[in-house]
Amino acid sequence: MIEKKPLNLKSQTLDLSTVVKTSLSTPWRILVVDDDEDVHSVTRLILTKITFKNRPVELLSAYSALEAQEILSREKNIAVILLDVVMETDDAGLRLVKIIRDELKNHEIRIILRTGQPGQAPEERVVVDYDINDYKAKNELTSQKLFTAIISACRAYETIMSLNKTHRGLEKILHSSDSLFKIQSMHEFASGILAQLSSFLDCQPQGIICIEKNTEVEVESISCLPDNLKVIAVTEEFECCLRCNLDHSCGHGEIATMIKKALYERKNQFNEKYSAFYLDANDNKATIALVYSEREIDKHDLDLLEVFTSKISIALANAIHYQKMVTFEKAAVTDFLTNLNNRRQLLRLGLPMLALANRNNRLAVAMVDIDFFKQINDKYGHDVGDVVLKHVGKMLSERFRSCDVVARYGGEEFCILAPSLNSTLLAFELFDNFRISLANSDVQIPNDEIIKITVSIGVTTDLCPNLDDMITAADYLLYKAKNSGRNCVIVK
């Protein structure tokens, strides 16, 4: 099995120090904007050896305000700009400040204004009128003062970026939590987890969702986990995982190890390309969400992800609880073998239909019985009998209208409530068409054998005071159909 994304997992997980270490290698990007080549040379000589928080300095150079604007439009994560005031015009630097803040909407970058002609831009006016962070005269800017200004600016930039990231992360948590709490279907919820986690990590939604199959199994080691996991949702890139056992028999061994470790240790796991999130649904089945992302996970991401996954876990517990309620409710009203309505649900849905029919005289009640069903059981066994029942149930659900109520009444008998039929002729056509379709269909049973089946149908359109009386009348007509040679419809 081949993945579309290459696997390059140097380690199964990264602890916090490893994650932070990855981000430490990112340099502080400083843009020097000045039309004097000597200023660039001296600045480079002073700053290139600076290291702050184990991060080096990367210098970018621009020789005009226009060139600087192009660089700022193109390059990201520039922390500080050392900006000359007088370049192609006497106020080129000041104009660039306005462009940075108002047009480029960059409010994070720290702007240190440098000028060799303080009279052209008086400090008090400039500091009040322009969104700058420091003002230095070139003749006063010693090596030590430049060092201090740069370190202070980098520290301020880091704080602002951290606050902004936290703010954006909290917004995403609030938005995602609201949408996930509104999701009640487990399938939709699983897909929602991938979408929201991917959005939080600023990456494409690529990943898989796994869930514990059995919470009663006591797991003693990671190696015991493969058979206790089930993939319930994937994105297109991981579609093959739906048919994967998450073991080393396919190309996903390393991913499987990461997922299993998250489940075994009951906590989130991270490496250079994947994030595996452990979602604890309290007493319910735990879920693991694995998302593909090449973006670095820093400390602020980790802190927010802990909050985020705790919110998702609450929503997961809610979704599982809802799913259980739906399952219990469905089990109470559904025939487990044919997936049709059961007798209880037939009577519940039939009462309002009969009440409406008493006003418009339009309701047909039919009883359907499989011909010679006992002989099928005696000859082929009850397993084949179940196959036949499922086949009839499937055709009943497909062939009748959405307004009709179709139910398994008991044994090999089915009951259909069909409203809005204006005449006995329309009722006959509806049920006789089904009878013919069923008779012409093939039922494949074990050993690749094909058998044919037929049904007898009794239909009443005479309204009675209660539904049981109409079912009894339809049952009487059914036995007349059987006594008439079977495989026929009798309507009255």
C-alpha positions, 0 to 999 in steps of 0.5 A: 500500500503506497501513500501519496505523502512521503514518510520521513519520520525520524522519531515516533514522537517529539517532546516539547524541548524537541519541538521548541528546538526546531523553532529556535533555528528560525532566524530573526529577520531584519530589513535594512532600508537605506540608500547608503551602501556604507550604512548596510555594510556597517549594520551587517558588520554589527548585527551578523554576529548577534544571537538572541534566544539561540536564534541568529539574525538574518539581514535583508537589504533594500536601497529605496522605499519602493524596493522595501515595499516590494520585499515586505509584500513578498517576504514574511516574518520580518521582525524589525525594519531599520528605516532611513527617512531621507532616500529617493525623497525627503520623506520616503521613509515616513511614507513607507511607514504609512504604507506598512501600517495602512496598506500592508496591514502589518502591525507586528513588524517593529519599525526603528527609524534612523535618520542622518538629518534629524531636522528633516523629521523632528523626533517629537512630531514623527513619534506622535504622527507615525506608528514607529517603535523607536527613533535614532539619529545615525550619528548617535547610534553606536554599536551598543545602542544598535544592539540594544535597540534590535534586541528590544525590538525582537523581544517586542515582536515575539511577544506581539506575535505570541499574543496574536497567535493565542488570540487567533487560536482562541477564536478558532477554538471557540468557532470550532467548538460551536460547530462541533457541538452542533454535529450529532452524526458520528460520521459528520463529527469525525470529518469535522474533527479533521477539518477543524484541527487542520484549520487550527494548524493552518494546513490542508485537511489531510488525515484519518480518524481511528476509534477504539473497537473495545474499551473492555480490553485491557491493553498491556503494551502497544503491540496489543493495540492493532486489533483494537482500532478501527478507522472511521473517517479519512480524507482522500489522501488516506483513503486506502487506510479505510481498508487498512488494519493499521499494522505493519502489513502495509506502508503505514507502520510508522503512522500506526505506531504513532497512533497506537502510542497516542492511544496507549499513553492517552496523550497527544503525540507529535513528530516532524510531519504528523500530529496525533491527537488523543480525544478522551470521551470519558467512559466512551471509546477513545478516538485518535485524530491524525493530521498531516502537517509540515508546519512547526508546532511551537509551545503556543500551539501545544498549549492551545491544542491541549485546550482545543482537544479537551473541547473536542473530547467533550463534543465527542462524548456528546456525539457518542451519547447522541449516536447511542440514543439514535441507535437505541431508538432505531433498535426499538422501531426497526426489524434487525434482519430486514432493516424495515419498520417493525410491527410497533413502528407500523402501528405508531405511524399508521394511526395518524395515516388512518386519521387523515384517511378518514377525512379523504377516504384514501388508504390501502393496507396490504399484507404480503406473505412469501410463498412456500417459505417453510419449504425454503427453510426446510430445504436450505436452512434458516440462514438461506431463509434469512437471505430471502427475507432480506431480499424481499425487505430490500425490494420492498424498501426500494419499490414503494413510495416514500410516503408508504410505510413498509414493515415486517409484520412477523415471520415471513409476513410484511405489511404496507400502508399506502395512502393517496390511492384514489381507487382499487385499480391504483392499489392493485397496480401498485402492489401487482407491479411489486409482485411481478418485479419480485418474481422476476428477480434472482435471489443468490444464496450460498454456493452461488445457487440462484432461486426464485421466490414469489409472494401473495398479497391481500389489499383492503381499501375499505376504511375501518374505525381502527388500524387493526381491523384494516390489517385483519381485513387485508390478512383475510384477502391474503389467505384468499390469494394463497387459496387461489394458487399463490403469486397473485394480488387480491384487492377489495 
